[in-house]
Amino acid sequence: MALTITAAEATSAVGPSRAGNNQRNYRKQFGLRDDSFITEAATANKQWRQLEQTSLRPKHEKEPMNFSQLGLAPAQLRACESLGYTEPTPIQTKAIPVILRGLDLIGCAETGTGKTAAFLLPIIQKISAQSRPGVRVLVLAPTRELALQIQKNYGELNRAKSNRSVIVMGGANIRAQIADLRRGAAMVVATPGRLLDLTERGAIDLSMIEVLVLDEADRMLDMGFLPAIRRILSLLPANRQTLLFSATMSEQIERLARSTMKEPKRIDVSPRGSAATMVDQKAYQVALESKTTLLLALLENEPEPFERVLVFTRTRRGAERISHILKARNHSVNRIHADRSQPQREAALREFRDGRARVLVATDIAARGLDVDAVSHVINYDVPSAPEDYVHRVGRTGRAGNQGKAITIVAPVDELSMRAIERLTGQAVKRVVPEGFGGLQPLVTAAAKSFAPFARSQRSTVRSFRPRRAR
C-alpha cells in the first residue's frame, strides 16, 4: 500500500528547518517518488514560518490600524493619503465608526490628536453619498480662530466640490456671508452670535440640519454661551445626530449635554482634563514685579532656542503691554485679542505661521483652535483663571507627536490657581526657582497634598507681601 502524504503534512512532521532542504530525506522518510512536492513544500514552509511568527507575537500587541478598516469610502481614503495621514489617531479610531452608524457622540481627547478630522471625515462621506438641498451640517465653534481652522480642514478633506462649506462669524462682512449662503452650502461653520443674526434676517434655514457638531463643547455649553445654544437648538429638527468634542469636559457640562442628545456614546481617549503628554511642563516661581524681567530673560538669555513662542496673558491690556515691550527689545512679535479686528487677527496668525513673527502674544481666544506647526514653547505669562484654559493653552505645543515645552510664570498670588490646575490634570508641575527673580519655593506642593481640594497645612505659613511700615 503506497503512502500518500501532502507537503504541508511533511513540513508539519519534520519542522520548517528541514522542509524542502533535502529532497533525498523526504523521499526516504515519506515514500515520495517525484519532485512535484518541492513547490508545495516551499509554500507550506512559508506558511509555517508566518504562523510561528504570529504565535510568538505578544497577545497584547495589536496590528496597526489603518483608515480603510474604519469604514471610510475610497474618496476619503484618497484624501487621507494625499494629506499624509497613514494611521488614525485613537480618537479617530473610536469616533469614526460611531459617527458612520449615525449615533450621538461625546468625545474627549487631548488637543492636537485629530478631533477635527475625526468628525469631518465621516460627515463628508455621509453627505457625499446622497445629494440633498439645503444646509445639512452645522458646526458650532466658540471662537473665530477655531471656526477658520475647521473651515480650512474641511477644504483639505472634501473632494466633492458640490458639497460647499460656508463660514459665518463675527468680525467679518455680514453681507458677503449672506451672499455666500445664497450660492448654496451643504455645511455651515459658525460662531453662535453671528449665526443667530443670520437666522433673524432669514438668511439661513436650519430646518434641514442632519448633523450638529459642537466643537470645544465645554466652552460652547458654558453659562455665557448657553442661552445662544438653546435658541439655536430650538431651530433645529429633533431628528438629528449630535456630536460633542473637546479636550476638557466636566461632569456638570456632560449632564447638560446629554439632555440635548439621544443615548450618546462617550469616548474618553485620555483622562478628562489631562494636559498633552508630549509637553514638558515647568512652573517658574518669581516675584510679581519680576514677571516681565523673567520673560525677557527666557527669550534673550536662554541657551536653548525659543524658535516659535506663544505667550498667553489674561487680559487684552496685558497682551498689548507685553507686545509693545517685546517690540521695543527688537523681537519680531504680533498680538491677537478681542479688541483687534478680524483682518488684524488673521494677519497676526499668518505672520506667526509663516515665521515672520517669532512671538505671538495672545489672550485665551487663541487657546482653542489655533493650529500652528512646530510651536516650540508656550509661555503662560499669566496663570489662567480657569484651570481648563491651562489644558488648552498647553495643547498649542507638542502637537501631532512633536515634543513641546510649556512654561508658566507663577507669582505668589497665583499659587492657588496653580494648585487648581494640578488637581484638574492630576499631575504636579515641576517647580523652578530661578536666582535673582525673588521667587519662593512653595511651602506645600500639590503633590504632597495628593491633590486634596480643601487640604490645610497644620500651621499657618502665610507670608505678607505688603510694604513694611516705617518704624
C-alpha positions in Angstrom: 0.0 0.0 0.0 1.5 3.3 -1.1 1.9 6.0 1.5 0.2 9.3 0.5 1.1 12.5 2.3 0.9 16.2 1.4 3.8 18.6 1.6 2.1 20.5 4.3 1.9 17.3 6.4 5.5 16.6 5.6 6.5 20.1 6.8 4.5 19.7 9.9 6.2 16.4 10.7 9.8 17.5 10.2 9.6 21.2 11.0 10.4 24.2 8.9 14.2 23.9 9.4 14.3 20.6 7.3 11.3 21.0 5.0 12.3 21.4 1.4 16.0 21.4 2.2 16.9 17.7 1.5 14.9 16.0 -1.3 16.5 12.6 -0.6 15.4 12.7 3.0 11.8 13.5 2.0 11.7 10.6 -0.4 13.2 8.2 2.1 11.1 9.2 5.0 7.7 9.6 3.3 8.0 7.4 0.2 7.6 10.2 -2.3 8.6 9.2 -5.9 8.5 12.5 -7.8 9.6 16.1 -7.4 6.2 17.8 -7.6 6.2 18.1 -3.8 9.0 20.7 -3.7 6.9 23.7 -4.7 4.1 22.7 -2.3 6.6 22.1 0.5 8.1 25.6 0.0 4.7 27.2 0.2 3.8 25.2 3.3 7.2 26.1 4.8 6.4 29.8 4.3 3.0 29.4 5.9 4.7 27.6 8.8 7.1 30.5 9.5 4.2 33.0 9.3 2.2 31.0 11.8 5.3 30.7 14.0 5.8 34.5 14.0 2.2 35.1 14.7 2.3 32.8 17.7 5.4 34.4 19.1 3.8 37.9 18.9 2.7 39.1 22.4 -1.0 38.8 22.9 -1.3 42.4 24.0 0.3 43.7 20.8 -2.2 44.6 18.1 -1.8 45.1 14.4 -1.6 48.7 13.4 -5.0 50.1 12.4 -5.5 51.9 9.1 -8.2 54.2 7.8 -9.7 51.6 5.4 -10.6 49.4 8.5 -12.8 52.2 9.9 -15.4 52.0 7.1 -14.3 55.1 5.1 -15.1 55.2 1.4 -12.3 55.3 -1.2 -12.7 59.1 -1.7 -12.0 59.7 1.9 -9.1 57.2 1.9 -7.5 59.1 -1.0 -7.9 62.4 0.8 -6.2 60.9 3.9 -3.4 59.6 1.7 -2.9 62.9 -0.1 -2.5 64.7 3.3 -0.1 62.1 4.6 -2.4 60.5 7.1 -1.2 56.9 7.4 -2.6 55.6 10.7 -5.6 57.0 12.5 -5.2 58.5 16.0 -7.0 56.9 18.9 -9.9 59.4 18.8 -10.3 58.8 15.1 -10.2 55.0 15.5 -13.0 55.1 18.1 -15.1 58.0 16.8 -15.3 57.5 13.0 -17.2 54.1 13.1 -19.7 55.5 15.7 -20.4 58.6 13.6 -20.9 56.5 10.4 -23.5 54.5 12.3 -25.5 57.7 12.9 -25.1 57.6 16.7 -24.8 60.7 19.0 -21.3 61.0 20.5 -19.4 62.8 23.3 -15.7 62.7 22.5 -13.0 63.8 24.9 -9.3 63.7 23.9 -6.1 65.8 24.2 -5.6 68.8 21.9 -3.7 68.0 18.8 -4.9 64.5 18.4 -7.1 64.9 15.3 -10.5 65.6 16.7 -11.5 67.8 13.7 -10.7 65.1 11.2 -12.5 62.5 13.4 -15.8 64.2 12.7 -15.2 65.7 9.3 -14.2 62.5 7.5 -17.4 60.6 8.3 -19.6 63.7 7.8 -18.2 64.3 4.3 -18.7 60.7 3.5 -22.4 60.8 4.6 -23.3 64.0 2.7 -21.5 62.8 -0.4 -23.4 59.5 -0.5 -26.7 61.2 -1.3 -27.2 64.8 -2.6 -29.9 66.8 -0.9 -30.8 70.6 -1.0 -30.3 72.9 2.0 -27.8 73.1 4.8 -27.3 69.6 6.2 -24.5 70.0 8.7 -23.9 72.7 11.3 -20.6 73.0 13.1 -20.5 75.5 16.0 -17.3 76.8 17.4 -16.7 79.2 20.3 -14.0 81.4 18.6 -13.4 82.8 15.1 -9.9 81.2 15.1 -11.3 77.7 15.7 -14.1 78.2 13.0 -11.4 79.3 10.5 -9.4 76.2 11.3 -12.4 73.9 10.8 -13.2 75.5 7.5 -9.6 75.0 6.4 -9.6 71.4 7.3 -12.9 70.8 5.5 -11.4 72.3 2.3 -8.5 69.9 2.6 -10.6 66.8 3.2 -13.5 67.4 0.9 -13.1 66.1 -2.6 -16.7 66.7 -3.7 -16.7 70.3 -4.6 -20.5 70.3 -4.8 -20.7 70.0 -1.0 -19.7 73.6 -0.3 -19.0 74.8 3.2 -19.6 78.4 4.3 -18.1 80.0 7.4 -20.2 82.7 9.3 -18.6 84.5 12.2 -18.5 87.9 13.8 -15.9 90.5 12.7 -16.5 89.7 9.0 -18.8 91.4 6.5 -22.3 90.0 7.1 -23.5 91.0 3.6 -20.7 88.9 2.0 -21.7 86.0 4.2 -25.4 86.3 3.2 -24.4 86.3 -0.5 -22.2 83.2 0.1 -25.1 81.4 1.7 -27.4 82.1 -1.2 -25.0 80.4 -3.5 -25.7 77.2 -1.6 -24.0 75.2 1.1 -24.1 71.7 2.5 -22.2 72.6 5.7 -22.0 75.8 7.7 -19.3 76.5 10.2 -20.4 79.2 12.6 -19.9 81.1 15.8 -23.2 81.3 17.8 -23.7 85.1 17.8 -23.4 85.6 14.0 -25.5 82.5 13.3 -28.4 84.0 15.3 -28.0 87.3 13.5 -28.4 85.5 10.2 -31.4 83.4 11.3 -33.2 86.6 12.4 -32.5 88.1 9.0 -33.9 85.0 7.3 -30.6 84.4 5.6 -30.2 80.8 6.7 -32.7 77.9 7.2 -31.7 75.3 9.8 -34.8 73.1 9.5 -32.9 70.6 7.2 -29.9 70.0 9.6 -28.9 66.3 9.8 -25.8 66.6 11.9 -24.9 69.1 14.6 -21.3 69.4 15.9 -20.3 71.3 19.0 -16.6 71.7 18.9 -14.9 72.6 22.2 -18.2 71.6 23.8 -17.3 72.7 27.3 -16.9 76.3 26.3 -19.9 76.2 24.0 -22.1 74.9 26.8 -20.7 77.3 29.4 -23.1 79.7 31.0 -22.0 82.5 28.7 -23.0 80.6 25.6 -25.9 78.6 27.0 -28.7 81.0 26.0 -27.5 81.2 22.4 -27.1 77.4 22.2 -30.6 76.9 23.5 -32.0 79.3 20.9 -30.1 77.5 18.1 -31.2 74.1 19.3 -34.9 75.2 19.1 -34.4 76.0 15.4 -33.0 72.5 14.6 -35.0 69.4 13.8 -35.4 66.9 16.7 -34.4 64.0 14.5 -30.7 64.8 14.1 -27.3 63.4 15.0 -25.4 65.5 17.7 -21.6 65.3 18.2 -19.7 67.0 21.0 -15.9 67.2 21.1 -13.5 68.8 23.5 -10.2 68.3 25.4 -11.9 69.0 28.7 -15.4 68.0 29.9 -16.7 68.4 33.4 -19.4 66.2 34.8 -21.8 69.1 35.0 -21.3 70.1 31.4 -21.7 66.4 30.3 -25.1 66.1 32.1 -26.2 69.3 30.4 -25.0 68.0 27.1 -26.8 64.6 27.5 -30.1 66.5 28.0 -29.8 67.6 24.3 -28.7 64.2 22.9 -30.2 60.7 22.4 -28.3 58.0 24.3 -24.9 59.3 23.3 -21.9 57.1 23.2 -19.0 58.5 25.3 -15.4 58.2 24.1 -12.6 59.1 26.5 -9.3 58.7 24.8 -7.3 60.5 27.5 -8.2 61.3 31.2 -10.5 64.2 31.4 -8.7 67.5 31.9 -5.2 65.9 31.2 -2.6 68.1 29.5 -0.8 67.0 26.4 1.5 64.1 27.1 4.2 65.3 24.7 4.7 68.6 26.6 7.4 69.2 29.2 5.7 71.5 31.8 7.5 73.7 34.3 6.4 76.5 36.6 8.9 79.3 37.4 8.4 80.9 40.8 9.1 84.6 40.7 8.1 87.8 42.5 5.1 89.6 40.9 7.3 92.6 39.8 9.8 90.2 38.2 7.5 88.5 35.7 8.4 90.7 32.7 12.1 90.5 33.6 11.9 86.7 33.6 10.1 86.7 30.3 12.8 88.8 28.6 15.5 86.6 30.2 13.9 83.4 28.8 13.6 84.9 25.3 17.0 86.5 25.2 19.4 84.7 27.5 18.5 81.1 27.5 20.9 78.8 25.6 18.0 76.7 24.4 16.5 78.3 21.3 12.9 79.6 21.7 12.1 79.3 18.0 8.4 79.9 17.8 6.8 81.1 21.1 3.2 81.6 22.1 2.8 83.9 25.1 -0.6 83.9 26.9 -1.9 86.8 29.0 -5.1 87.0 31.0 -6.2 90.4 29.7 -6.2 92.4 26.4 -4.4 95.3 28.0 -1.7 92.8 29.2 -1.3 91.4 25.7 -0.8 95.0 24.3 1.7 95.9 27.0 3.8 92.7 26.6 3.8 93.0 22.8 5.0 96.7 23.0 7.8 95.8 25.4 9.0 92.9 23.2 8.9 95.1 20.1 10.9 97.7 21.8 13.5 95.0 22.5 13.7 94.2 18.8 11.7 90.9 18.9 9.6 90.0 15.9 6.2 90.0 17.7 2.5 90.3 17.0 -0.6 90.0 19.2 -4.1 88.7 19.0 -7.0 89.5 21.3 -10.7 90.5 21.1 -10.1 94.2 20.6 -8.3 93.6 17.3 -10.3 93.4 14.1 -10.8 90.1 12.3 -8.3 91.1 9.4 -5.8 92.1 12.1 -6.2 88.8 13.9 -5.8 86.8 10.6 -2.8 88.8 9.6 -1.1 88.1 13.0 -1.8 84.4 12.6 -0.3 84.4 9.1 2.8 86.1 10.3 3.2 83.6 13.1 2.6 80.6 10.8 5.0 82.0 8.2 7.8 82.6 10.7 7.8 86.4 10.2 6.7 86.8 13.8 8.7 84.7 16.2 6.5 85.5 19.2 2.7 85.8 19.3 1.1 87.3 22.4 -2.5 86.3 22.8 -5.4 86.0 25.2 -7.4 82.8 25.6 -9.3 83.3 22.4 -6.2 81.7 20.7 -6.1 78.8 23.2 -8.7 76.9 21.3 -8.5 76.2 17.6 -5.0 77.7 16.9 -3.3 75.0 14.8 0.3 76.2 14.1 3.0 73.7 13.2 6.1 73.5 15.4 5.2 75.8 18.2 8.3 75.2 20.3 7.2 76.9 23.5 4.1 78.1 25.2 4.7 80.7 28.0 1.9 81.4 30.4 2.8 85.0 31.4 -0.4 85.0 33.5 -1.8 81.9 35.1 -5.3 81.3 33.6 -8.2 81.9 35.9 -10.0 78.7 34.7 -7.9 75.5 35.1 -9.4 74.1 31.9 -7.9 77.0 29.9 -4.4 75.8 31.0 -5.0 72.5 29.2 -6.0 74.3 26.0 -3.1 76.7 26.2 -0.5 74.0 26.8 -2.1 72.0 23.9 -0.9 74.5 21.4 2.5 72.9 21.5 3.5 69.2 21.4 1.0 68.5 18.6 0.9 65.7 16.1 3.5 63.7 18.0 6.1 66.5 18.3 7.8 67.5 21.6 6.9 70.8 23.1 7.6 72.8 26.2 5.2 74.9 28.4 6.5 77.4 31.0 4.2 79.1 33.5 5.3 82.2 35.4 3.9 81.9 38.9 3.8 84.8 41.3 2.8 84.2 45.0 -0.7 85.4 44.3 -1.1 82.7 41.6 -0.3 79.7 43.8 -3.9 78.7 44.5 -4.7 78.9 40.8 -1.7 76.7 40.0 -2.8 74.1 42.5 -6.3 74.0 41.0 -4.6 73.3 37.6 -2.6 70.5 39.2 -5.8 69.0 40.7 -7.5 69.1 37.4 -4.7 67.5 35.4 -3.8 65.0 38.2 -0.1 65.7 38.0 2.3 68.1 39.7 4.1 70.7 37.5 7.8 70.8 38.1 8.7 73.9 40.1 11.8 76.0 39.3 13.1 78.9 41.4 15.5 81.0 39.2 18.0 83.0 41.0 17.6 86.8 41.2 13.9 87.0 40.5 12.5 86.9 44.1 10.8 83.6 43.8 9.8 81.5 46.8 9.6 77.7 46.8 6.0 76.6 47.6 5.7 75.6 51.2 3.4 72.7 50.5 3.3 71.3 46.9 0.2 69.9 45.3 1.9 66.5 45.1 2.4 66.5 48.9 -1.2 67.2 49.3 -2.2 64.4 46.9 -4.3 67.0 45.1 -6.7 67.3 48.0 -9.1 70.1 47.2 -9.5 71.5 50.6 -6.5 70.2 52.5 -4.9 72.6 55.1 -1.5 72.8 56.4 -1.0 72.1 60.1 0.3 75.5 60.9 -0.2 79.0 59.4 2.6 79.7 56.9 1.1 82.7 55.1 3.6 85.5 54.3 2.5 89.1 53.7 3.9 90.9 50.7 2.7 94.3 51.8 5.2 97.1 52.2 6.5 97.3 55.8 5.7 100.4 57.8 8.5 102.7 58.7 9.5 102.5 62.4 
